[in-house]
């Protein structure tokens, strides 16, 4: 019987994306481009964290 490991990469990506939206909402009144930048930064950071989780689980 094999035990499945929990994949938390998707959780990291989604969590950081939502954090980016939260930060971006603080800047949306100042500049819409800052909102987009915060969103993409959150996505990028989530991808980095997911890659670290995948590397450590191997």
C-alpha positions as CSV (number, residue, x, y, z in Angstrom):
1,X,0.0,0.0,0.0
2,X,1.5,3.3,-1.0
3,X,1.0,6.5,0.9
4,X,0.2,9.6,-1.1
5,X,2.0,12.8,-0.2
6,X,0.1,16.0,0.1
7,X,0.9,18.5,-2.7
8,X,0.9,21.9,-1.1
9,X,2.3,23.7,-4.2
10,X,-1.2,24.8,-5.4
11,X,-2.0,26.1,-1.9
12,X,1.2,28.2,-1.9
13,X,0.5,29.6,-5.4
14,X,-3.1,30.4,-4.6
15,X,-2.3,31.9,-1.2
16,X,0.4,34.2,-2.5
17,X,-1.8,35.2,-5.4
18,X,-4.5,36.3,-2.9
19,X,-1.9,38.1,-0.8
20,X,-0.9,39.9,-4.0
21,X,-4.5,40.9,-4.6
22,X,-4.8,42.2,-1.1
23,X,-1.6,44.3,-1.4
24,X,-2.7,45.5,-4.9
25,X,-6.0,46.7,-3.6
26,X,-4.2,49.1,-1.3
27,X,-2.5,50.6,-4.3
28,X,-5.3,50.5,-6.9
29,X,-6.4,54.1,-6.1
30,X,-2.9,55.4,-6.6
31,X,-2.0,53.5,-9.8
32,X,-3.7,50.5,-11.5
33,X,-0.2,49.4,-12.8
34,X,0.8,48.9,-9.1
35,X,-2.1,46.6,-8.7
36,X,-1.0,44.5,-11.6
37,X,2.6,44.5,-10.4
38,X,1.5,43.3,-6.9
39,X,-0.6,40.6,-8.5
40,X,2.3,39.3,-10.6
41,X,4.7,39.6,-7.7
42,X,2.4,37.4,-5.6
43,X,2.1,34.9,-8.4
44,X,5.8,34.8,-8.9
45,X,6.5,34.4,-5.2
46,X,3.9,31.6,-5.0
47,X,5.6,29.7,-7.9
48,X,9.0,30.0,-6.1
49,X,7.6,28.7,-2.9
50,X,5.9,25.8,-4.7
51,X,9.2,24.9,-6.4
52,X,10.9,24.9,-3.0
53,X,8.2,22.6,-1.6
54,X,8.5,20.3,-4.6
55,X,12.3,20.1,-4.2
56,X,12.1,19.3,-0.5
57,X,9.5,16.6,-0.9
58,X,11.8,14.6,-3.3
